[in-house]
Amino acid sequence: MGATRVLIIILTLALPTLLFILLFKQSLDVDISPWPSNRQMRRALIEALPDSVQAQGEIWDLGSGWGGLVQCLAEKYPQSQVIGVELSWIPWLMSQLYNRLSSQKNITIRRENFYDTSLSHASLVVCYLFPGAMESLRSKFKSELPPDSWVASITFEIPGWHPERVVEIGEVRRLTIYLYRLSSQD
Ligand SMILES: C[S@@+](CC[C@H](N)C(=O)[O-])C[C@H]1O[C@@H](n2cnc3c(N)ncnc32)[C@H](O)[C@@H]1O
C-alpha cells in the first residue's frame, strides 16, 4: 500500500473522529447536546405562537443548533428579524450553510454565548434547552426583555413563572410547550 493511500485512509478516519470529539467536548461545555427539535415539536410550537408578535421586534432562538427551528420561525414571521444564537462550532457552521441555501432572507445566525447577548429588542424568545438553563435565563429575561414580549419553551418550564398557555401533544411521548408573557410575571 502506498504512502498516499495510507495518508488518505488516516485522514478519512481522523477527520470524522476529530469532528465528533469537538462536538462532544462542546456539548459538555454547554451542558447539552445539539440534538434538534423534531418536526412534531416545531409544528406544535409554531401553531402555539401568537401571530401578534409579527413586525414588533426581533425573534430569538437561544441555542439555535443546526438552524432548523430558526427557518420555521422566519417562515411564520416574515416581517421580523429572526436571530439564532449558537455557541457550538459545528452546528453553527452547518446552520450558516443552511441559511445561505435557504430562501428566507430574515435570518441571522450568531456564534455567541446567549448569556452575553442583549435581548432588549426581542418580541419573542424561543428555547429548547434544559432545566438549569431556564432557571439561569429567568433573571436575564426579567431584566432585559421588553414588557410586552413573549417566551416560548419546548419541554422545560421557567421555574416560578406562570404560563399564558400550555400545549400538550403526543400520545406515547408527551411533549409540552410553555408560552409565557413577560407582563404576566411577578
Ligand atoms: C437542544 S439544542 C436545540 C437546537 C434548536 N433550538 C432546535 O430546536 O433545533 C440546544 C442548543 O443550545 C446550544 N447552547 C447551549 N448553551 C448555549 C449557550 N450558553 N450559548 C449558545 N448556545 C448554547 C447547544 O450547543 C445546542 O446546540
The ligand as a MOL file (V3000), in Angstrom:
LIG
                    3D

  0  0  0     0  0            999 V3000
M  V30 BEGIN CTAB
M  V30 COUNTS 27 29 0 0 0
M  V30 BEGIN ATOM
M  V30 1 C -31.3630 21.0040 22.1880 0
M  V30 2 S -30.4210 22.0390 21.0940 0 CHG=1
M  V30 3 C -31.7600 22.9650 20.3610 0
M  V30 4 C -31.4610 23.4290 18.9570 0
M  V30 5 C -32.5520 24.2390 18.2670 0
M  V30 6 N -33.0490 25.3240 19.0750 0
M  V30 7 C -33.6830 23.3670 17.8120 0
M  V30 8 O -34.7850 23.4810 18.3830 0
M  V30 9 O -33.4870 22.5700 16.8960 0 CHG=-1
M  V30 10 C -29.7370 23.2550 22.2510 0
M  V30 11 C -28.5780 24.0550 21.6830 0
M  V30 12 O -28.2390 25.0900 22.6000 0
M  V30 13 C -26.8420 25.3510 22.4660 0
M  V30 14 N -26.4170 26.0890 23.6700 0
M  V30 15 C -26.4450 25.6510 24.9550 0
M  V30 16 N -25.9770 26.6130 25.7850 0
M  V30 17 C -25.6460 27.6720 24.9920 0
M  V30 18 C -25.1390 28.9830 25.2740 0
M  V30 19 N -24.8790 29.3650 26.5300 0
M  V30 20 N -24.9820 29.8360 24.2370 0
M  V30 21 C -25.2680 29.4540 22.9600 0
M  V30 22 N -25.7500 28.2270 22.6230 0
M  V30 23 C -25.9390 27.3510 23.6410 0
M  V30 24 C -26.2500 23.9540 22.3330 0
M  V30 25 O -24.9710 23.9980 21.7310 0
M  V30 26 C -27.3050 23.2490 21.4610 0
M  V30 27 O -26.9520 23.3060 20.1030 0
M  V30 END ATOM
M  V30 BEGIN BOND
M  V30 1 1 1 2
M  V30 2 1 2 3
M  V30 3 1 2 10
M  V30 4 1 3 4
M  V30 5 1 4 5
M  V30 6 1 5 6
M  V30 7 1 5 7
M  V30 8 2 7 8
M  V30 9 1 7 9
M  V30 10 1 10 11
M  V30 11 1 11 12
M  V30 12 1 11 26
M  V30 13 1 12 13
M  V30 14 1 13 14
M  V30 15 1 13 24
M  V30 16 1 14 15
M  V30 17 1 14 23
M  V30 18 2 15 16
M  V30 19 1 16 17
M  V30 20 1 17 18
M  V30 21 2 17 23
M  V30 22 1 18 19
M  V30 23 2 18 20
M  V30 24 1 20 21
M  V30 25 2 21 22
M  V30 26 1 22 23
M  V30 27 1 24 25
M  V30 28 1 24 26
M  V30 29 1 26 27
M  V30 END BOND
M  V30 END CTAB
M  END
